Amino acid sequence: MGTPAFPNLGKHCSVGDCKLIDFLPFTCDCCHQVFCLEHRSYIGHHCPKSNKHDVTVAVCPLCAKGVRLIPDEDPNITWESHVNTECDPSNYEKATKKIKCPVPRCKEALTFSNMVKCRDCTIEHCLKHRFGPDHNCPGPKKPDPVTPSSMWALSLAKVASSIRGLSQGLMGDGSEQRVTNGNKGNMCGGKVEKCPLCNVRFGSTTAMVEHVEKTHKNNGTRTGVMKVTIDVCPKCSKGFRNPVALVKHLDKDHGGTSKA
């Protein structure tokens, strides 16, 4: 077999009735024997170990997951191991339920190949109804309207944040202590900080911040004994105790404009 230059060239087919010399033989990956072109397949040489690389999967009727059966293991043992470890019956409806197009009277099932998400409403539709006019798209979600109460709460948050930043700066460089000690007799008995909303003076910035957050935190309501006019109309300088009344005044008397 072979030539003096290539002594190992070519091998006989392992099939008893064939024994053909093949110079490009095939080695079976299961039984590891050599075969010719005609008998290279599992069926062609009746391979006794052809099921070595077979993959058998059984679908679990409880969770709809695939359970791979091990060739050298009893299927009952494999099934019992799956039920005791990874079987989740709540996954059955999710795995078997088909998602359909939300357009009325459309029964098209949505899959990865025919599903398109709308850019405006972010809802998935079939290819037929992928455009906005086809599924009556309401358009992108509009932001929540700004009400007078929310504007008042936002302004209070900004004031509290600015006061907190100022207090941190004063505490960092020790200027609060210098002002308190140097001007204690000139600033109303040592009270150096004044509330920007009701003009009440406090001895420390921390006390003023707590006062703003507790007294003026609620939307448009004032608690305590101080009742002063703090909302002023930018057009006619008329004062209001309630910001809602100020907004109504602007809409009624000044045509809804509030430019300062």
Residue pairs with C-beta under 8 A, 6 or more apart in sequence:
1 7
1 8
1 9
1 10
1 11
1 12
1 21
2 8
2 9
2 10
3 9
9 23
10 21
10 22
10 23
10 25
11 21
11 22
11 25
11 34
12 19
12 20
12 21
12 22
12 34
13 19
13 20
13 21
13 22
13 25
13 34
13 35
13 36
13 38
13 39
14 33
14 34
14 35
14 39
14 45
15 35
15 36
15 39
15 45
18 36
18 38
18 39
20 36
20 38
22 34
22 35
22 36
22 37
24 37
25 34
25 35
25 36
26 34
26 35
26 36
26 37
26 40
27 33
27 34
27 35
28 34
28 35
28 40
28 42
28 45
28 47
29 53
30 42
30 47
30 49
30 50
30 52
30 53
31 47
31 48
31 49
33 45
35 44
35 45
38 44
39 45
42 50
43 50
51 71
52 71
54 71
55 68
56 68
56 69
56 71
57 66
57 67
57 68
57 69
58 66
58 67
58 69
58 75
58 79
59 65
59 66
59 67
60 66
60 67
60 82
60 83
60 87
62 83
62 87
62 89
62 92
63 87
63 88
63 89
63 90
63 91
63 92
63 95
64 91
64 92
64 95
64 96
65 82
65 86
65 87
65 88
65 91
65 95
67 78
67 79
67 82
68 78
69 75
69 78
70 78
98 109
98 110
99 109
99 110
99 124
100 106
100 107
100 108
100 109
100 110
101 107
101 108
101 110
101 125
101 126
101 128
101 129
102 123
102 124
102 125
102 135
103 125
103 126
103 129
103 134
103 135
106 126
106 128
106 129
108 114
108 126
108 128
110 124
110 125
110 126
114 126
114 127
115 124
115 125
115 126
116 124
116 125
116 126
116 127
116 130
117 123
117 124
117 125
118 124
118 125
118 130
118 132
118 135
118 137
120 132
120 137
120 138
120 139
120 140
121 132
121 137
121 138
121 139
121 140
123 135
125 134
125 135
128 134
129 135
132 139
148 220
148 243
148 244
148 247
149 219
149 220
149 243
149 244
150 219
151 243
152 219
152 220
152 243
153 217
153 219
156 212
156 216
156 217
159 196
159 197
159 212
160 209
160 212
160 213
163 196
163 205
163 208
163 209
163 212
164 209
166 205
167 176
167 205
167 206
167 208
167 209
169 175
170 176
170 205
171 205
176 192
176 204
176 205
179 192
180 190
180 192
180 203
183 192
184 190
187 201
188 201
190 203
191 201
191 202
191 203
192 201
192 202
192 203
193 201
193 202
193 203
193 204
193 205
193 207
193 208
194 200
194 201
194 202
194 208
195 201
195 202
195 208
195 211
195 212
197 212
197 216
197 230
198 215
198 216
198 222
198 226
198 228
198 230
199 228
200 211
200 226
202 208
202 211
214 223
215 222
215 223
215 224
215 226
216 222
220 242
220 243
220 244
222 241
227 241
229 239
229 240
229 241
230 239
230 241
231 239
231 240
231 241
231 242
231 243
231 245
231 246
232 238
232 239
232 240
233 239
233 240
233 246
233 249
233 250
233 254
234 258
234 259
234 260
235 250
235 253
235 254
235 257
235 258
236 253
236 254
238 249
240 246
240 249
250 256
250 257
250 258
